[in-house]
């Protein structure tokens, strides 16, 4: 049976996903209760090199067959990441999980859905923020920090500047794999222009 899923944009899941997902319901109760301890670290893309050893540690700690844990993690990671990438609402994701696990009357669905939904909202927010950062980085330098101070120029080689106040902004930014900083000096007039621009952008 092919089941169209909201998290896949209406497409059916790969054939093995439903069977692998149901493996989660067969894990020992203690392992199910702590399942996100194993799933959370495996969610980044690409999967961190440390995930393999973490899987082994979890399997030993909770007396879980490693193959069963790996299958449950693989299916759960796939579904959670796809749902988060689409910003899928919690209720829609629940429908997908329940459908894959055998329907609303299925004992597996009653076990699996609460587990995957328990931290879905928080993970969706985190993955969405990460995707936004990556999208911005794909297209150029991205500001990562802003530091400022207000100063005054009393005199210079160009003459007495009186009590002219200036704003000093130091922007930390990332350009691909390179991090750098730039310091800018703004007159009162340019600072006011920047303030108005920020108001318009945030409005």
Secondary structure, 3 states (H helix, E strand, C coil): CCCECHHHCCCECCHHHHHHHHHHHHCCHHHHHCHHHHHHHHCCCCCCCCHHHHHHHHHHHCCCCHHHHHHHHHHHHHHHHHHHHCCCCHHHHHHHHHHHCCCCCCHHHHHHHHHHHCCHHHHHHHHHHHHHHHHHHHCCCEEEEEEEEEEEEEEECCEEEEEEEEEEEEEEEEECCEEEEEEEEEEHHHHHHHHHHHHHHHC
